[in-house]
Amino acid sequence: MNWMAKTRMGSGAASAPAPSKPGPTPVPESSANTRVSNSLKEFLWLLSDVPQARILDLGPIAQSTLNFFLGKGFRLSTEDLLRTWKEFLTSEEERLRMAPARTGDGQVSQDALVEKFLEIALCYGEGNFNGVLAWDLLDYFDVAIVPRLMDRIFSIMAPGGVMLALFHSRPAQSFHRFRIIDMQKFEAVPAPTLAVHAHVFQNREILDLFGKFRSSKTFVGRDQVREALFLK
């Protein structure tokens, strides 16, 4: 696919971009954690022809992100996937601890865990979203379960949908959450550590992980954090 030929989402006729709606006062841009992002700019450009594009943010809800997308006439859903996963693991550990004694080691396989997790997480219809903001969360999941998560994410994206993800080139020293400021800036907000950095993905691993997607584009920042876009 030629990346420069803008992909249309879904099968409908091309439409003009939805008119912007008046929004609240923009978030101040003075934070040292503000990042100028070419991947965000292209993510929004690829969605600009989709009336009321449906976006899924896989981090916690951020008011500035909500205001931004509402102001653009988009529809935003949020699901704090990493927090949901941690709470699920805690619940499973408690359930096993409280279960009656039985033979065996009492362990549950990772495959069984992730399948059970997906009964409560990412429960959307196929092709439901035009865009997905994954931020850097894939770096914080056990690498063995990431492919299964990606299968589900791929299935809930519409044909021509676009996903934005960040990958650290070395273990992250601190934990951040993300919020959008404007068309080309987002802020990495320091947050209490929810999970430790689990895996540094190499280029080949990323290509394999996103093998079902038909096109990709990567930007590498001065901090060596890779910003990547993937087109379904």
Stockholm file with secondary structure:
# STOCKHOLM 1.0

chainA/1-232         MNWMAKTRMGSGAASAPAPSKPGPTPVPESSANTRVSNSLKEFLWLLSDVPQARILDLGPIAQSTLNFFLGKGFRLSTEDLLRTWKEFLTSEEERLRMAPARTGDGQVSQDALVEKFLEIALCYGEGNFNGVLAWDLLDYFDVAIVPRLMDRIFSIMAPGGVMLALFHSRPAQSFHRFRIIDMQKFEAVPAPTLAVHAHVFQNREILDLFGKFRSSKTFVGRDQVREALFLK
#=GR chainA/1-232 SS CCTTSCCCSSSSCCCCCCCCCCCCCCCCCCCTTEEECHHHHHHHHHHTTSTTCEEEECSCCCHHHHHHHHHTTCEEEECCHHHHHHHHHHHHHHHHHHSCCCSSCCCCCHHHHHHHHTTTSSCCCTTCEEEEEEETGGGGSCTTTHHHHHHHHHHHEEEEEEEEEEECSSCCSSCEEEEEEETTEEEEEECCCSSCCCCCCCHHHHHHHTTTSSEEEEEECTTCCEEEEEEC
#=GC SS_cons         CCTTSCCCSSSSCCCCCCCCCCCCCCCCCCCTTEEECHHHHHHHHHHTTSTTCEEEECSCCCHHHHHHHHHTTCEEEECCHHHHHHHHHHHHHHHHHHSCCCSSCCCCCHHHHHHHHTTTSSCCCTTCEEEEEEETGGGGSCTTTHHHHHHHHHHHEEEEEEEEEEECSSCCSSCEEEEEEETTEEEEEECCCSSCCCCCCCHHHHHHHTTTSSEEEEEECTTCCEEEEEEC
//
